[in-house]
Amino acid sequence: MTENSDHLTKPNKRKRSCLIAIGVVLFLILLLFIIALILALTVFKTRQPITQILSASVDGVAPRVSFPAVQIELNITLDLMILVENRNHASFKHGTGKTFLLYQGNQVGDADLYPGFIPSRGNSTLPCRLTLQADRLANNMSNLISDLLGGEFVLETRTRIPGRVTLLGFIKKHAVAVSECQLTIGFPDMKVKRQVCKNKAKL
């Protein structure tokens, strides 16, 4: 009778040990998941990449206005150095970006930005060369003449850089860095007098 009870208790002990081991493993997995979730929501929380213009310069000949038959000759190129700052504790890989040049809301030029990789808490500088296309100014010619006679004109740039932030090596989150800048250019010296930028991102 004693031998039979011993045989019965041994499987029960083994079963109990297995259940305890499984419970400990599940608890550890749950604990690791909770820690990873807390880190993802705090330390590794996705922050928007910031884009800003480091420098802006105008290359080319100043517009020439001739009278009495009003004619304007344009040969203007805007050289920008755009800084992209990754504030995340994770890498940011971005594809081909795009910068648009606008005058009074109308697009008058555009340029592509090279794709790249920005490490955690790092930054990258992207060159951008925008040529003002005179044929796109036809509808705003009178406004441009007025601005030139006033001694300055305003150009706007809109930059869009799509990419992905990779967290913990496997969590990928789509992000699009967007910046809008307003550049005031003096005439006839053709120097950037003021620049005002604002940043936003879509996560």
N, CA and C atoms as an extended XYZ file, in Angstrom:
609
Properties=species:S:1:pos:R:3:atomname:S:1:resname:S:1:resid:I:1 pbc="F F F"
N         0.835       -1.214        0.000 N   MET     1
C         0.000        0.000        0.000 CA  MET     1
C         0.863        1.255        0.000 C   MET     1
N         1.957        1.180        0.737 N   THR     2
C         2.858        2.313        0.826 CA  THR     2
C         3.584        2.532       -0.483 C   THR     2
N         3.988        1.421       -1.133 N   GLU     3
C         4.676        1.513       -2.415 CA  GLU     3
C         3.778        2.146       -3.465 C   GLU     3
N         2.494        1.765       -3.494 N   ASN     4
C         1.548        2.343       -4.466 CA  ASN     4
C         1.373        3.841       -4.255 C   ASN     4
N         1.308        4.258       -3.002 N   SER     5
C         1.132        5.694       -2.722 CA  SER     5
C         2.365        6.477       -3.137 C   SER     5
N         3.566        5.848       -2.966 N   ASP     6
C         4.787        6.525       -3.403 CA  ASP     6
C         4.807        6.702       -4.912 C   ASP     6
N         4.360        5.648       -5.629 N   HIS     7
C         4.300        5.721       -7.090 CA  HIS     7
C         3.328        6.796       -7.549 C   HIS     7
N         2.249        7.004       -6.792 N   LEU     8
C         1.250        8.011       -7.159 CA  LEU     8
C         1.736        9.429       -6.879 C   LEU     8
N         2.485        9.601       -5.790 N   THR     9
C         2.927       10.943       -5.411 CA  THR     9
C         4.056       11.457       -6.299 C   THR     9
N         4.909       10.549       -6.801 N   LYS    10
C         6.020       10.983       -7.653 CA  LYS    10
C         5.554       11.677       -8.922 C   LYS    10
N         4.580       11.098       -9.680 N   PRO    11
C         4.078       11.818      -10.868 CA  PRO    11
C         3.441       13.156      -10.513 C   PRO    11
N         2.770       13.194       -9.353 N   ASN    12
C         2.143       14.455       -8.945 CA  ASN    12
C         3.190       15.541       -8.677 C   ASN    12
N         4.319       15.099       -8.044 N   LYS    13
C         5.402       16.056       -7.777 CA  LYS    13
C         6.015       16.561       -9.077 C   LYS    13
N         6.214       15.614      -10.023 N   ARG    14
C         6.780       16.021      -11.310 CA  ARG    14
C         5.851       16.986      -12.046 C   ARG    14
N         4.563       16.659      -12.003 N   LYS    15
C         3.576       17.519      -12.669 CA  LYS    15
C         3.557       18.917      -12.047 C   LYS    15
N         3.648       18.926      -10.706 N   ARG    16
C         3.649       20.211      -10.013 CA  ARG    16
C         4.914       21.025      -10.349 C   ARG    16
N         6.047       20.342      -10.420 N   SER    17
C         7.309       21.013      -10.767 CA  SER    17
C         7.263       21.597      -12.166 C   SER    17
N         6.688       20.820      -13.105 N   CYS    18
C         6.554       21.309      -14.490 CA  CYS    18
C         5.662       22.532      -14.555 C   CYS    18
N         4.551       22.488      -13.802 N   LEU    19
C         3.632       23.635      -13.804 CA  LEU    19
C         4.298       24.877      -13.215 C   LEU    19
N         5.104       24.663      -12.150 N   ILE    20
C         5.815       25.791      -11.539 CA  ILE    20
C         6.822       26.375      -12.520 C   ILE    20
N         7.570       25.480      -13.217 N   ALA    21
C         8.566       25.947      -14.186 CA  ALA    21
C         7.907       26.727      -15.324 C   ALA    21
N         6.784       26.193      -15.828 N   ILE    22
C         6.054       26.888      -16.902 CA  ILE    22
C         5.544       28.235      -16.415 C   ILE    22
N         5.050       28.258      -15.183 N   GLY    23
C         4.550       29.503      -14.610 CA  GLY    23
C         5.645       30.549      -14.478 C   GLY    23
N         6.843       30.112      -14.043 N   VAL    24
C         7.978       31.032      -13.900 CA  VAL    24
C         8.392       31.590      -15.262 C   VAL    24
N         8.441       30.696      -16.281 N   VAL    25
C         8.811       31.147      -17.630 CA  VAL    25
C         7.797       32.152      -18.161 C   VAL    25
N         6.505       31.861      -18.006 N   LEU    26
C         5.459       32.786      -18.469 CA  LEU    26
C         5.535       34.119      -17.736 C   LEU    26
N         5.845       34.048      -16.429 N   PHE    27
C         5.963       35.272      -15.646 CA  PHE    27
C         7.131       36.122      -16.142 C   PHE    27
N         8.270       35.463      -16.437 N   LEU    28
C         9.431       36.190      -16.931 CA  LEU    28
C         9.159       36.818      -18.302 C   LEU    28
N         8.465       36.049      -19.161 N   ILE    29
C         8.110       36.593      -20.484 CA  ILE    29
C         7.197       37.801      -20.332 C   ILE    29
N         6.213       37.695      -19.448 N   LEU    30
C         5.300       38.818      -19.205 CA  LEU    30
C         6.050       40.015      -18.634 C   LEU    30
N         6.999       39.747      -17.721 N   LEU    31
C         7.778       40.823      -17.119 CA  LEU    31
C         8.640       41.531      -18.169 C   LEU    31
N         9.275       40.751      -19.051 N   LEU    32
C        10.079       41.340      -20.126 CA  LEU    32
C         9.215       42.163      -21.071 C   LEU    32
N         8.005       41.672      -21.352 N   PHE    33
C         7.095       42.406      -22.227 CA  PHE    33
C         6.689       43.734      -21.602 C   PHE    33
N         6.412       43.719      -20.304 N   ILE    34
C         6.018       44.950      -19.603 CA  ILE    34
C         7.178       45.945      -19.587 C   ILE    34
N         8.408       45.450      -19.338 N   ILE    35
C         9.577       46.329      -19.333 CA  ILE    35
C         9.795       46.945      -20.714 C   ILE    35
N         9.675       46.098      -21.762 N   ALA    36
C         9.842       46.602      -23.134 CA  ALA    36
C         8.774       47.632      -23.470 C   ALA    36
N         7.539       47.400      -23.007 N   LEU    37
C         6.454       48.346      -23.265 CA  LEU    37
C         6.701       49.675      -22.564 C   LEU    37
N         7.174       49.607      -21.312 N   ILE    38
C         7.470       50.836      -20.567 CA  ILE    38
C         8.585       51.618      -21.252 C   ILE    38
N         9.621       50.908      -21.690 N   LEU    39
C        10.723       51.573      -22.395 CA  LEU    39
C        10.249       52.197      -23.701 C   LEU    39
N         9.370       51.477      -24.409 N   ALA    40
C         8.860       51.988      -25.691 CA  ALA    40
C         8.028       53.247      -25.499 C   ALA    40
N         7.351       53.347      -24.350 N   LEU    41
C         6.484       54.499      -24.092 CA  LEU    41
C         7.214       55.657      -23.412 C   LEU    41
N         8.424       55.412      -22.926 N   THR    42
C         9.177       56.465      -22.224 CA  THR    42
C        10.499       56.756      -22.923 C   THR    42
N        11.506       55.942      -22.598 N   VAL    43
C        12.846       56.187      -23.152 CA  VAL    43
C        12.850       56.091      -24.670 C   VAL    43
N        12.167       55.068      -25.209 N   PHE    44
C        12.188       54.843      -26.643 CA  PHE    44
C        10.947       55.398      -27.349 C   PHE    44
N        10.261       56.319      -26.710 N   LYS    45
C         9.086       56.918      -27.339 CA  LYS    45
C         9.493       57.663      -28.610 C   LYS    45
N         8.739       57.441      -29.681 N   THR    46
C         9.082       58.047      -30.963 CA  THR    46
C         8.869       59.552      -30.923 C   THR    46
N         9.926       60.273      -31.275 N   ARG    47
C         9.854       61.735      -31.353 CA  ARG    47
C        10.027       62.162      -32.801 C   ARG    47
N         9.399       63.252      -33.136 N   GLN    48
C         9.451       63.707      -34.521 CA  GLN    48
C        10.849       64.171      -34.912 C   GLN    48
N        11.334       63.739      -36.077 N   PRO    49
C        12.596       64.287      -36.588 CA  PRO    49
C        12.403       65.777      -36.888 C   PRO    49
N        13.435       66.557      -36.631 N   ILE    50
C        13.368       68.008      -36.845 CA  ILE    50
C        14.192       68.378      -38.073 C   ILE    50
N        13.617       69.179      -38.937 N   THR    51
C        14.360       69.707      -40.080 CA  THR    51
C        14.440       71.222      -39.950 C   THR    51
N        15.590       71.752      -40.258 N   GLN    52
C        15.762       73.205      -40.222 CA  GLN    52
C        16.804       73.617      -41.258 C   GLN    52
N        16.715       74.846      -41.689 N   ILE    53
C        17.668       75.366      -42.669 CA  ILE    53
C        18.875       75.934      -41.932 C   ILE    53
N        20.040       75.329      -42.157 N   LEU    54
C        21.271       75.823      -41.550 CA  LEU    54
C        21.737       77.103      -42.232 C   LEU    54
N        21.668       77.102      -43.557 N   SER    55
C        22.102       78.281      -44.303 CA  SER    55
C        21.320       78.385      -45.601 C   SER    55
N        21.153       79.597      -46.060 N   ALA    56
C        20.452       79.854      -47.321 CA  ALA    56
C        21.174       80.980      -48.041 C   ALA    56
N        21.436       80.757      -49.301 N   SER    57
C        22.100       81.791      -50.092 CA  SER    57
C        21.519       81.806      -51.494 C   SER    57
N        21.594       82.966      -52.132 N   VAL    58
C        21.045       83.139      -53.483 CA  VAL    58
C        22.203       83.203      -54.466 C   VAL    58
N        22.101       82.397      -55.489 N   ASP    59
C        23.124       82.376      -56.524 CA  ASP    59
C        22.480       82.812      -57.836 C   ASP    59
N        23.201       83.575      -58.632 N   GLY    60
C        22.652       84.015      -59.914 CA  GLY    60
C        22.578       85.527      -60.003 C   GLY    60
N        22.064       85.976      -61.127 N   VAL    61
C        21.979       87.407      -61.404 CA  VAL    61
C        20.662       87.954      -60.878 C   VAL    61
N        20.694       89.140      -60.309 N   ALA    62
C        19.481       89.769      -59.805 CA  ALA    62
C        18.498       90.014      -60.949 C   ALA    62
N        17.205       89.901      -60.666 N   PRO    63
C        16.217       90.172      -61.705 CA  PRO    63
C        16.392       91.571      -62.284 C   PRO    63
N        16.218       91.703      -63.589 N   ARG    64
C        16.316       92.999      -64.253 CA  ARG    64
C        14.938       93.406      -64.767 C   ARG    64
N        14.534       94.571      -64.339 N   VAL    65
C        13.238       95.091      -64.760 CA  VAL    65
C        13.481       96.231      -65.742 C   VAL    65
N        12.892       96.128      -66.922 N   SER    66
C        13.085       97.173      -67.937 CA  SER    66
C        11.754       97.847      -68.245 C   SER    66
N        11.807       99.158      -68.494 N   PHE    67
C        10.638       99.971      -68.844 CA  PHE    67
C        10.910      100.681      -70.175 C   PHE    67
N         9.930      101.216      -70.893 N   PRO    68
C         8.501      101.241      -70.541 CA  PRO    68
C         7.797       99.912      -70.804 C   PRO    68
N         8.316       99.130      -71.758 N   ALA    69
C         7.736       97.796      -71.950 CA  ALA    69
C         8.301       96.917      -70.839 C   ALA    69
N         7.432       96.528      -69.889 N   VAL    70
C         7.891       95.820      -68.697 CA  VAL    70
C         8.380       94.426      -69.064 C   VAL    70
N         9.634       94.175      -68.778 N   GLN    71
C        10.207       92.857      -68.977 CA  GLN    71
C        11.058       92.500      -67.764 C   GLN    71
N        10.989       91.238      -67.380 N   ILE    72
C        11.786       90.773      -66.249 CA  ILE    72
C        12.620       89.574      -66.685 C   ILE    72
N        13.908       89.670      -66.450 N   GLU    73
C        14.798       88.541      -66.727 CA  GLU    73
C        15.227       87.932      -65.395 C   GLU    73
N        14.998       86.641      -65.270 N   LEU    74
C        15.282       85.965      -64.014 CA  LEU    74
C        16.353       84.900      -64.203 C   LEU    74
N        17.267       84.840      -63.244 N   ASN    75
C        18.272       83.784      -63.215 CA  ASN    75
C        18.661       83.590      -61.754 C   ASN    75
N        17.747       82.986      -60.998 N   ILE    76
C        17.909       82.897      -59.555 CA  ILE    76
C        17.930       81.428      -59.118 C   ILE    76
N        18.921       81.080      -58.299 N   THR    77
C        19.004       79.748      -57.702 CA  THR    77
C        19.199       79.900      -56.198 C   THR    77
N        18.422       79.153      -55.447 N   LEU    78
C        18.476       79.208      -53.990 CA  LEU    78
C        19.212       77.968      -53.485 C   LEU    78
N        20.335       78.192      -52.812 N   ASP    79
C        21.120       77.093      -52.236 CA  ASP    79
C        20.816       76.966      -50.748 C   ASP    79
N        20.340       75.783      -50.365 N   LEU    80
C        19.985       75.532      -48.969 CA  LEU    80
C        20.826       74.392      -48.403 C   LEU    80
N        21.141       74.487      -47.121 N   MET    81
C        21.718       73.379      -46.365 CA  MET    81
C        20.696       73.014      -45.295 C   MET    81
N        20.094       71.844      -45.444 N   ILE    82
C        19.000       71.434      -44.564 CA  ILE    82
C        19.521       70.422      -43.543 C   ILE    82
N        19.333       70.728      -42.271 N   LEU    83
C        19.746       69.839      -41.188 CA  LEU    83
C        18.554       68.987      -40.761 C   LEU    83
N        18.752       67.665      -40.745 N   VAL    84
C        17.727       66.741      -40.253 CA  VAL    84
C        18.248       66.147      -38.952 C   VAL    84
N        17.544       66.397      -37.864 N   GLU    85
C        17.974       65.948      -36.536 CA  GLU    85
C        17.072       64.828      -36.043 C   GLU    85
N        17.670       63.690      -35.712 N   ASN    86
C        16.940       62.541      -35.185 CA  ASN    86
C        17.040       62.556      -33.664 C   ASN    86
N        15.939       62.862      -32.993 N   ARG    87
C        15.945       62.981      -31.531 CA  ARG    87
C        15.614       61.670      -30.828 C   ARG    87
N        15.476       60.597      -31.588 N   ASN    88
C        15.073       59.310      -31.033 CA  ASN    88
C        16.267       58.488      -30.548 C   ASN    88
N        15.989       57.581      -29.604 N   HIS    89
C        16.980       56.590      -29.185 CA  HIS    89
C        16.884       55.401      -30.135 C   HIS    89
N        16.704       55.694      -31.391 N   ALA    90
C        16.562       54.679      -32.423 CA  ALA    90
C        16.950       55.312      -33.750 C   ALA    90
N        17.308       54.486      -34.704 N   SER    91
C        17.750       54.997      -36.002 CA  SER    91
C        16.572       55.499      -36.825 C   SER    91
N        16.857       56.413      -37.737 N   PHE    92
C        15.852       56.961      -38.650 CA  PHE    92
C        16.381       56.805      -40.068 C   PHE    92
N        15.741       55.940      -40.833 N   LYS    93
C        16.127       55.730      -42.228 CA  LYS    93
C        15.099       56.431      -43.104 C   LYS    93
N        15.567       57.383      -43.909 N   HIS    94
C        14.622       58.149      -44.715 CA  HIS    94
C        14.850       57.915      -46.199 C   HIS    94
N        13.766       58.005      -46.935 N   GLY    95
C        13.826       57.844      -48.383 CA  GLY    95
C        14.102       59.176      -49.056 C   GLY    95
N        13.835       59.238      -50.343 N   THR    96
C        14.050       60.471      -51.103 CA  THR    96
C        13.077       61.551      -50.640 C   THR    96
N        13.618       62.671      -50.220 N   GLY    97
C        12.783       63.787      -49.790 CA  GLY    97
C        12.518       64.746      -50.947 C   GLY    97
N        11.686       65.718      -50.670 N   LYS    98
C        11.317       66.685      -51.705 CA  LYS    98
C        11.199       68.063      -51.082 C   LYS    98
N        11.760       69.052      -51.759 N   THR    99
C        11.609       70.447      -51.344 CA  THR    99
C        10.964       71.232      -52.473 C   THR    99
N         9.934       71.986      -52.121 N   PHE   100
C         9.220       72.797      -53.107 CA  PHE   100
C         9.500       74.274      -52.838 C   PHE   100
N         9.661       75.030      -53.905 N   LEU   101
C         9.860       76.473      -53.819 CA  LEU   101
C         8.583       77.158      -54.278 C   LEU   101
N         8.081       78.094      -53.462 N   LEU   102
C         6.821       78.756      -53.766 CA  LEU   102
C         6.968       80.270      -53.691 C   LEU   102
N         6.192       80.929      -54.528 N   TYR   103
C         6.082       82.390      -54.460 CA  TYR   103
C         4.600       82.728      -54.402 C   TYR   103
N         4.200       83.326      -53.282 N   GLN   104
C         2.805       83.684      -53.027 CA  GLN   104
C         1.874       82.483      -53.228 C   GLN   104
N         2.312       81.328      -52.700 N   GLY   105
C         1.479       80.133      -52.709 CA  GLY   105
C         1.561       79.295      -53.963 C   GLY   105
N         2.212       79.795      -55.004 N   ASN   106
C         2.323       79.055      -56.262 CA  ASN   106
C         3.708       78.432      -56.384 C   ASN   106
N         3.756       77.167      -56.782 N   GLN   107
C         5.027       76.472      -56.926 CA  GLN   107
C         5.811       77.023      -58.112 C   GLN   107
N         7.063       77.393      -57.841 N   VAL   108
C         7.911       77.942      -58.897 CA  VAL   108
C         9.230       77.173      -59.030 C   VAL   108
N         9.338       76.036      -58.326 N   GLY   109
C        10.544       75.222      -58.417 CA  GLY   109
C        10.476       74.063      -57.443 C   GLY   109
N        11.300       73.053      -57.654 N   ASP   110
C        11.367       71.912      -56.742 CA  ASP   110
C        12.699       71.199      -56.917 C   ASP   110
N        13.044       70.397      -55.905 N   ALA   111
C        14.297       69.638      -55.941 CA  ALA   111
C        14.164       68.415      -55.046 C   ALA   111
N        14.865       67.317      -55.413 N   ASP   112
C        14.884       66.094      -54.622 CA  ASP   112
C        15.990       66.151      -53.577 C   ASP   112
N        15.763       65.455      -52.459 N   LEU   113
C        16.769       65.316      -51.414 CA  LEU   113
C        17.200       63.853      -51.353 C   LEU   113
N        18.485       63.620      -51.198 N   TYR   114
C        19.009       62.258      -51.212 CA  TYR   114
C        18.490       61.445      -50.018 C   TYR   114
N        18.197       60.146      -50.228 N   PRO   115
C        17.850       59.281      -49.089 CA  PRO   115
C        19.068       59.069      -48.203 C   PRO   115
N        18.832       58.624      -46.967 N   GLY   116
C        19.962       58.433      -46.067 CA  GLY   116
C        19.574       57.722      -44.786 C   GLY   116
N        20.544       57.605      -43.904 N   PHE   117
C        20.376       56.912      -42.623 CA  PHE   117
C        20.951       57.796      -41.525 C   PHE   117
N        20.148       58.042      -40.498 N   ILE   118
C        20.594       58.867      -39.373 CA  ILE   118
C        20.567       58.008      -38.111 C   ILE   118
N        21.701       57.824      -37.441 N   PRO   119
C        21.730       56.974      -36.245 CA  PRO   119
C        20.985       57.606      -35.076 C   PRO   119
N        20.866       56.837      -34.024 N   SER   120
C        20.217       57.305      -32.802 CA  SER   120
C        20.849       58.596      -32.310 C   SER   120
N        20.009       59.593      -32.031 N   ARG   121
C        20.427       60.895      -31.515 CA  ARG   121
C        21.433       61.593      -32.421 C   ARG   121
N        21.403       61.279      -33.706 N   GLY   122
C        22.336       61.871      -34.647 CA  GLY   122
C        21.657       62.869      -35.564 C   GLY   122
N        22.415       63.392      -36.500 N   ASN   123
C        21.851       64.333      -37.467 CA  ASN   123
C        22.584       64.199      -38.797 C   ASN   123
N        21.985       64.780      -39.813 N   SER   124
C        22.562       64.728      -41.152 CA  SER   124
C        22.252       66.040      -41.865 C   SER   124
N        23.181       66.477      -42.703 N   THR   125
C        22.994       67.711      -43.468 CA  THR   125
C        22.774       67.367      -44.931 C   THR   125
N        21.683       67.880      -45.487 N   LEU   126
C        21.327       67.596      -46.875 CA  LEU   126
C        21.410       68.874      -47.709 C   LEU   126
N        22.189       68.865      -48.777 N   PRO   127
C        22.227       70.033      -49.665 CA  PRO   127
C        21.004       70.062      -50.568 C   PRO   127
N        20.540       71.249      -50.878 N   CYS   128
C        19.371       71.395      -51.743 CA  CYS   128
C        19.558       72.635      -52.619 C   CYS   128
N        19.403       72.468      -53.913 N   ARG   129
C        19.580       73.572      -54.860 CA  ARG   129
C        18.281       73.762      -55.637 C   ARG   129
N        17.653       74.900      -55.440 N   LEU   130
C        16.352       75.201      -56.047 CA  LEU   130
C        16.492       76.323      -57.068 C   LEU   130
N        16.085       76.039      -58.276 N   THR   131
C        16.121       77.054      -59.332 CA  THR   131
C        14.718       77.601      -59.554 C   THR   131
N        14.605       78.905      -59.472 N   LEU   132
C        13.315       79.551      -59.695 CA  LEU   132
C        12.991       79.512      -61.187 C   LEU   132
N        11.869       78.922      -61.531 N   GLN   133
C        11.484       78.746      -62.928 CA  GLN   133
C        10.606       79.921      -63.367 C   GLN   133
N        11.158       80.737      -64.238 N   ALA   134
C        10.511       81.997      -64.618 CA  ALA   134
C         9.152       81.788      -65.262 C   ALA   134
N         8.989       80.717      -66.018 N   ASP   135
C         7.718       80.516      -66.717 CA  ASP   135
C         6.558       80.289      -65.759 C   ASP   135
N         6.858       79.850      -64.526 N   ARG   136
C         5.794       79.617      -63.549 CA  ARG   136
C         5.389       80.895      -62.814 C   ARG   136
N         6.058       81.992      -63.116 N   LEU   137
C         5.743       83.268      -62.465 CA  LEU   137
C         4.810       84.138      -63.298 C   LEU   137
N         4.375       83.635      -64.431 N   ALA   138
C         3.578       84.441      -65.362 CA  ALA   138
C         2.349       85.047      -64.694 C   ALA   138
N         1.691       84.268      -63.849 N   ASN   139
C         0.452       84.752      -63.223 CA  ASN   139
C         0.713       85.734      -62.083 C   ASN   139
N         1.959       85.794      -61.602 N   ASN   140
C         2.291       86.672      -60.473 CA  ASN   140
C         3.284       87.758      -60.845 C   ASN   140
N         3.422       88.041      -62.125 N   MET   141
C         4.441       88.972      -62.579 CA  MET   141
C         4.244       90.375      -62.008 C   MET   141
N         3.001       90.827      -61.958 N   SER   142
C         2.742       92.176      -61.437 CA  SER   142
C         3.095       92.266      -59.956 C   SER   142
N         2.805       91.192      -59.192 N   ASN   143
C         3.152       91.180      -57.769 CA  ASN   143
C         4.663       91.162      -57.574 C   ASN   143
N         5.359       90.397      -58.422 N   LEU   144
C         6.814       90.338      -58.314 CA  LEU   144
C         7.441       91.698      -58.607 C   LEU   144
N         6.941       92.382      -59.641 N   ILE   145
C         7.457       93.721      -59.974 CA  ILE   145
C         7.267       94.667      -58.796 C   ILE   145
N         6.079       94.587      -58.182 N   SER   146
C         5.792       95.442      -57.026 CA  SER   146
C         6.749       95.140      -55.874 C   SER   146
N         7.017       93.844      -55.636 N   ASP   147
C         7.927       93.460      -54.552 CA  ASP   147
C         9.349       93.939      -54.835 C   ASP   147
N         9.785       93.777      -56.082 N   LEU   148
C        11.143       94.183      -56.442 CA  LEU   148
C        11.334       95.687      -56.289 C   LEU   148
N        10.335       96.443      -56.699 N   LEU   149
C        10.407       97.890      -56.548 CA  LEU   149
C        10.384       98.298      -55.076 C   LEU   149
N         9.782       97.423      -54.236 N   GLY   150
C         9.735       97.684      -52.796 CA  GLY   150
C        11.021       97.294      -52.076 C   GLY   150
N        11.932       96.626      -52.783 N   GLY   151
C        13.241       96.335      -52.191 CA  GLY   151
C        13.420       94.934      -51.640 C   GLY   151
N        12.400       94.088      -51.703 N   GLU   152
C        12.539       92.715      -51.231 CA  GLU   152
C        11.378       91.865      -51.741 C   GLU   152
N        11.598       90.549      -51.769 N   PHE   153
C        10.518       89.625      -52.112 CA  PHE   153
C        10.650       88.374      -51.249 C   PHE   153
N         9.545       87.678      -51.088 N   VAL   154
C         9.489       86.535      -50.160 CA  VAL   154
C         9.281       85.240      -50.935 C   VAL   154
N        10.128       84.258      -50.644 N   LEU   155
C         9.976       82.909      -51.188 CA  LEU   155
C         9.707       81.949      -50.037 C   LEU   155
N         8.945       80.904      -50.317 N   GLU   156
C         8.648       79.895      -49.309 CA  GLU   156
C         9.211       78.555      -49.755 C   GLU   156
N         9.661       77.772      -48.790 N   THR   157
C        10.090       76.404      -49.080 CA  THR   157
C         9.281       75.438      -48.220 C   THR   157
N         8.913       74.323      -48.812 N   ARG   158
C         8.235       73.254      -48.083 CA  ARG   158
C         9.008       71.958      -48.324 C   ARG   158
N         9.485       71.389      -47.232 N   THR   159
C        10.306       70.182      -47.324 CA  THR   159
C         9.576       69.010      -46.683 C   THR   159
N         9.600       67.865      -47.376 N   ARG   160
C         8.950       66.651      -46.879 CA  ARG   160
C         9.931       65.487      -46.992 C   ARG   160
N        10.237       64.847      -45.853 N   ILE   161
C        11.188       63.743      -45.823 CA  ILE   161
C        10.530       62.530      -45.165 C   ILE   161
N        10.135       61.526      -45.949 N   PRO   162
C         9.516       60.322      -45.376 CA  PRO   162
C        10.573       59.319      -44.911 C   PRO   162
N        10.251       58.562      -43.858 N   GLY   163
C        11.201       57.557      -43.382 CA  GLY   163
C        10.587       56.662      -42.325 C   GLY   163
N        11.452       55.856      -41.697 N   ARG   164
C        11.023       54.935      -40.650 CA  ARG   164
C        11.971       54.995      -39.464 C   ARG   164
N        11.363       55.013      -38.270 N   VAL   165
C        12.128       54.922      -37.028 CA  VAL   165
C        12.072       53.470      -36.568 C   VAL   165
N        13.244       52.863      -36.325 N   THR   166
C        13.299       51.457      -35.916 CA  THR   166
C        13.646       51.369      -34.436 C   THR   166
N        12.714       50.827      -33.651 N   LEU   167
C        12.884       50.695      -32.205 CA  LEU   167
C        13.243       49.265      -31.847 C   LEU   167
N        14.214       49.110      -30.945 N   LEU   168
C        14.614       47.798      -30.428 CA  LEU   168
C        14.989       46.815      -31.537 C   LEU   168
N        15.312       47.345      -32.701 N   GLY   169
C        15.780       46.497      -33.785 CA  GLY   169
C        14.696       45.845      -34.617 C   GLY   169
N        13.437       45.878      -34.155 N   PHE   170
C        12.387       45.197      -34.918 CA  PHE   170
C        11.076       45.977      -34.984 C   PHE   170
N        10.883       46.938      -34.110 N   ILE   171
C         9.653       47.733      -34.154 CA  ILE   171
C         9.876       48.913      -35.100 C   ILE   171
N         9.145       48.942      -36.204 N   LYS   172
C         9.321       49.994      -37.203 CA  LYS   172
C         8.090       50.903      -37.230 C   LYS   172
N         8.364       52.190      -37.164 N   LYS   173
C         7.281       53.171      -37.146 CA  LYS   173
C         7.509       54.198      -38.249 C   LYS   173
N         6.483       54.404      -39.064 N   HIS   174
C         6.583       55.350      -40.180 CA  HIS   174
C         6.572       56.780      -39.650 C   HIS   174
N         7.421       57.613      -40.219 N   ALA   175
C         7.482       59.024      -39.817 CA  ALA   175
C         7.775       59.887      -41.038 C   ALA   175
N         7.145       61.047      -41.093 N   VAL   176
C         7.383       62.003      -42.174 CA  VAL   176
C         7.726       63.349      -41.556 C   VAL   176
N         8.952       63.794      -41.770 N   ALA   177
C         9.376       65.101      -41.261 CA  ALA   177
C         9.004       66.175      -42.278 C   ALA   177
N         8.358       67.223      -41.810 N   VAL   178
C         7.892       68.300      -42.683 CA  VAL   178
C         8.332       69.642      -42.104 C   VAL   178
N         8.859       70.498      -42.953 N   SER   179
C         9.212       71.845      -42.500 CA  SER   179
C         8.767       72.860      -43.549 C   SER   179
N         8.408       74.021      -43.071 N   GLU   180
C         7.998       75.120      -43.938 CA  GLU   180
C         8.794       76.362      -43.543 C   GLU   180
N         9.420       76.980      -44.520 N   CYS   181
C        10.235       78.163      -44.243 CA  CYS   181
C         9.840       79.331      -45.140 C   CYS   181
N         9.987       80.503      -44.587 N   GLN   182
C         9.727       81.737      -45.338 CA  GLN   182
C        11.022       82.538      -45.386 C   GLN   182
N        11.503       82.790      -46.597 N   LEU   183
C        12.763       83.488      -46.787 CA  LEU   183
C        12.518       84.852      -47.424 C   LEU   183
N        12.995       85.890      -46.784 N   THR   184
C        12.880       87.242      -47.328 CA  THR   184
C        14.207       87.611      -47.976 C   THR   184
N        14.152       87.909      -49.271 N   ILE   185
C        15.360       88.183      -50.046 CA  ILE   185
C        15.379       89.652      -50.459 C   ILE   185
N        16.484       90.311      -50.175 N   GLY   186
C        16.608       91.727      -50.509 CA  GLY   186
C        16.881       91.936      -51.999 C   GLY   186
N        16.492       93.088      -52.485 N   PHE   187
C        16.724       93.458      -53.891 CA  PHE   187
C        17.279       94.880      -53.931 C   PHE   187
N        18.359       95.174      -54.630 N   PRO   188
C        19.007       94.302      -55.633 CA  PRO   188
C        20.203       93.503      -55.135 C   PRO   188
N        20.513       93.524      -53.803 N   ASP   189
C        21.714       92.827      -53.333 CA  ASP   189
C        21.564       91.302      -53.361 C   ASP   189
N        20.314       90.786      -53.414 N   MET   190
C        20.015       89.359      -53.510 CA  MET   190
C        20.623       88.568      -52.349 C   MET   190
N        20.447       89.100      -51.144 N   LYS   191
C        20.877       88.392      -49.950 CA  LYS   191
C        19.669       88.057      -49.088 C   LYS   191
N        19.757       86.912      -48.401 N   VAL   192
C        18.666       86.498      -47.521 CA  VAL   192
C        18.685       87.387      -46.276 C   VAL   192
N        17.620       88.158      -46.084 N   LYS   193
C        17.548       89.089      -44.966 CA  LYS   193
C        16.948       88.437      -43.726 C   LYS   193
N        15.935       87.603      -43.923 N   ARG   194
C        15.258       86.950      -42.800 CA  ARG   194
C        14.823       85.550      -43.218 C   ARG   194
N        14.761       84.660      -42.243 N   GLN   195
C        14.174       83.341      -42.477 CA  GLN   195
C        13.427       82.886      -41.238 C   GLN   195
N        12.221       82.411      -41.455 N   VAL   196
C        11.365       81.920      -40.364 CA  VAL   196
C        10.901       80.521      -40.752 C   VAL   196
N        11.142       79.546      -39.874 N   CYS   197
C        10.793       78.164      -40.176 CA  CYS   197
C         9.929       77.562      -39.059 C   CYS   197
N         9.118       76.602      -39.422 N   LYS   198
C         8.351       75.822      -38.459 CA  LYS   198
C         8.404       74.359      -38.892 C   LYS   198
N         8.428       73.484      -37.887 N   ASN   199
C         8.561       72.049      -38.140 CA  ASN   199
C         7.334       71.300      -37.660 C   ASN   199
N         7.059       70.217      -38.328 N   LYS   200
C         6.009       69.308      -37.882 CA  LYS   200
C         6.308       67.931      -38.449 C   LYS   200
N         5.703       66.920      -37.856 N   ALA   201
C         5.937       65.562      -38.335 CA  ALA   201
C         4.672       64.739      -38.213 C   ALA   201
N         4.543       63.785      -39.103 N   LYS   202
C         3.414       62.857      -39.065 CA  LYS   202
C         3.964       61.489      -38.679 C   LYS   202
N         3.489       60.971      -37.531 N   LEU   203
C         3.997       59.680      -37.031 CA  LEU   203
C         2.926       58.615      -37.165 C   LEU   203
